[in-house]
Amino acid sequence: MTTLTLTPGAVTLDHLAQIYWSEAAVRLDPACHPDIERAHTRIARAVAGTDAVYGVNTGFGKLASVKIASEDTATLQRNLILSHCCGVGPAIPRRMARLLMALKLLSLGRGASGVRLELTHLIEAMLDKGVTPQIPAQGSVGASGDLAPLAHMAAVMMGHGEAEFGGTVMAGDKALAAAGLSPIELGPKEGLALINGTQFSTAFALAGLFGAWRAAHSALVTSALSTDAIMGSTAPLQPEIHSLRGHRGQIEAGEAMRALLDGSEIRESHRDGDARVQDPYCIRCQPQVTGAAMDVLRQAAQTLEIEANAATDNPLVLTEADLIVSGGNFHAEPVGFAADMIALAVAEIGAIAQRRVALIVDPVLSHDLPAFLTPRPGLNSGYMIAEVTTAALMSENKHLANPCVTDSTPTSANQEDHVSMAAHGARRLMPMLDNLTRILGVELLCAAQGVDFRAPLTTSVALARVVARVRQEVETLGDDRYMAPDLERAAQMIATGAIIEAAGTPMPELGA
């Protein structure tokens, strides 16, 4: 297993993507250890003093006015974690839980949380050994931290809850023991440091971002293939058109599509004498639409990269000023906005792709392709209902794309009276991406089928590689057959990036 050494405050999207896609283990750069220790020393001084410090020697939330005796501070942290383990629903995927743990490690590594180094070492060891807490998906409103889900992570560190180890779910203490690790007894502020923060919301938002970016790349491939299948024009891909507008995503999308279509015999066959003046928007405006979605994803990426490097618990230890200050960095409003932006991009990439599917199966618009892409229409329905399925998925994504960040509700006896709902906004991205990969998968099958019908004319070398990759998984459709497995295999080729790899042409980068 790869182990990444990360510097808190300087982690990049590439690092985070590697943690997510490859489940890499993580360790903090030892250079951050002195800052962690200094903050812990300041917390120890606060415990020994008489001043009330929120969450260190007081209760929590509405109970912040209740003073806690120094001999009870460890019990306070234990009770905090166990009482906050109120998550419900299915456990989040292992990949997501590991990203969440890495994000929490990075936050603690900023040296403003007041925890012991031993706490960070345990998280590192759990990632290294493969001890993954079972974290229920539901229960966070995205303010005062992702309290419930993070409490389930912390509970395993204490030997409670449940964790997966070696492919088996077991009690937290047994999972730690099986990995050769020991539970930790939380000290002052440590429970609060573990559950205050946006790591659950940020992990899901990042996963949505990475999946959406891959889907955007796949959409450039499928749209180029669709353009050739319906004998569409490449004139709208002229670079001057896009440079005159100036948007980075649009320019890059046009460039990628030009490279994908370069050398197509199908395109050259109708360059002269084509009675059609313009293609419908779903073909002609693909760079403008998916390019705009790429720009929105980049804006969300910038926010999430900052958040991944942030100290987001409360109170924070400001060692230079020798202060422990209660603030609101746990409020996940930035993550909520980013998640809503990602949702909009995902919905729009799917919306224009669905229109391309509708175009290809319609003999009135597809430039002489047979109805529903079957060689014997009438006796066979071909891709008729596959297109209907894409319409259903597109509509579902439209509903899911409604903003979540505006849906605040007061909690905790009105102490926490405005919340971000970032967890909702981020969690809904995964089902949206499942829908999008299936829409693009159907487009992939339809476009490949359309190109097959253009024989003996051939598509470009890059797109021919894509069609060949499709045919490794799904045969050309002749007579009707049981189609659900075909659609799932196509969706997997989208989700894994297989068709991007098959095309072999350069694709835009997510970062700057």
C-alpha positions, 0 to 999 in steps of 0.5 A, a space after each residue: 500500500 502506498 503511504 503519502 507524507 502530507 504537509 498540513 496546509 499544503 495538500 493538493 487535489 492530486 494528493 486527495 484524489 490519490 487517497 480517494 481512488 487508490 486508498 493510499 495510507 497517510 502520515 503527517 510530515 514530522 515537521 508539523 509535530 512541534 506545532 501539535 505539541 505546543 497546542 496540546 501544552 496550551 490545553 494542559 495549562 487551561 485544564 490546570 487553570 480556573 478560567 472556563 474554556 469551552 469544551 475543555 472544562 465546560 459542557 457542550 452546545 447549550 450546556 456550555 455554561 456548565 463548569 466541569 471539574 478537572 478530574 472529570 475532563 477525561 470522562 467529559 470527552 468519553 461521554 461526548 463521543 458516545 452520546 454523539 454516536 447517533 448516526 443512522 443509515 448504511 455505513 459509508 463506503 470504505 474509500 470515503 471513510 478513509 478519505 474522511 480520516 485523512 482529512 481529520 488527520 490533516 486538520 489536527 496536523 495544523 497544530 490548532 486543535 490541542 490534541 496529543 501526537 498519540 491521537 494522530 499516530 493512531 489515525 495514521 496506524 489505522 489507515 496503514 493497517 486497514 482499520 476502517 470505522 463503520 460510519 453511518 451515512 445520515 445524521 449530520 446537518 453540517 454545522 458544529 461539525 459533522 458531529 454524528 458521523 465523526 463520533 462514530 470514527 472517534 468511537 472506534 479509536 476508543 475501542 467502541 463502535 464497529 470497524 471493518 478489518 480484513 474484509 470483516 466487520 467487527 467490534 471496534 476493540 477487536 478490529 484494533 486488536 486484530 491490527 495490533 493496535 490499542 484503543 486510546 483514552 481521550 484527554 481534554 479537548 480531544 473528543 471535541 477536536 475529533 468530532 468538530 469539523 467538516 471532514 464528512 461533508 468534505 470527503 463526500 464533496 471531494 468524491 463527488 468532485 473527482 467523479 464529476 471531473 471524470 464524467 466530464 472527460 467521458 462526456 467529451 468522448 461520448 459527445 465526439 462519438 455522437 457527433 460522428 454518429 449523426 454526421 455532425 459538423 466540426 465547424 463549431 469546434 473551430 478554436 477561434 470561436 472559443 477563444 473569442 469567448 474566453 472561458 477556459 473550460 469551453 476552450 479546453 472542451 473544444 480542443 479535446 473534441 477536435 483531437 478526438 475527431 481528427 482524421 474521421 472519414 465520416 466527417 470528411 464524407 459530408 464536409 461538402 454538399 451537406 444540406 444541413 446548415 446547423 446541428 442541434 444545440 446538444 451537438 453544436 454547443 457541447 463545448 459551451 455546456 460541458 466546458 462551463 460545467 468544468 469551470 464550475 467544478 474547478 471553482 468547487 475544487 478550489 474551495 474544497 482544496 482550501 477546506 481540506 487544509 483547514 483547521 475546522 474544530 472548536 475552540 482553536 488554540 492560537 499558540 502565537 497569541 497564547 489564546 484558546 478561542 471559540 469560533 465557528 470554523 466547523 460551519 460547513 457553508 463553504 462545503 455546502 456551496 461547493 457541493 451545490 455547484 458540483 450538483 449543478 454541473 453533474 445535472 447539466 452534463 447529463 441533461 445535454 448528453 440525454 438530448 444527444 441520445 434522443 437525437 441519435 435514436 430519432 430517424 428524423 434528426 440522426 441523418 439516416 440512421 435507422 430508427 432506434 438504432 436497430 437494423 430491423 425497426 418494428 420487429 425490434 425496438 433497439 435502444 428505444 427504452 434505453 433512451 427513456 431510461 436516460 430521460 428518467 435519470 436526467 429528470 431525477 438529477 434535476 430534482 436532486 440538483 436543487 440547492 441544499 445549502 439554503 435549507 437551514 434548520 435550527 438545532 440544539 435548543 436554538 444554540 446552533 440556529 443556522 446550519 449548512 446542510 453540507 452533508 446532505 448536499 455532498 451525500 446526494 452527489 454519489 447517486 447523481 453520479 451513478 445516474 450520470 454514468 448510466 446516461 453517458 453509458 447509454 450515449 456511449 452504446 448508441 454512438 458506437 452503434 451509430 458509427 457502426 452503421 456508417 461503415 465502410 466509412 470509419 471514425 477517427 483513430 481515437 474514437 475507433 479505439 473507444 468503439 473497440 473498447 466498447 465492443 470488448 464489453 458489449 456486442 453490436 446490437 442486432 435483434 433485441 436482447 436482454 439489455 440491462 447488463 449491457 447498460 451496466 457494463 457501459 456505465 462501468 466503462 464511464 465510471 472507471 474512466 476506461 473510455 478516456 484511457 481508450 481514446 488516448 487523447 489529452 484531457 483537461 486538468 482539474 487544477 490550475 
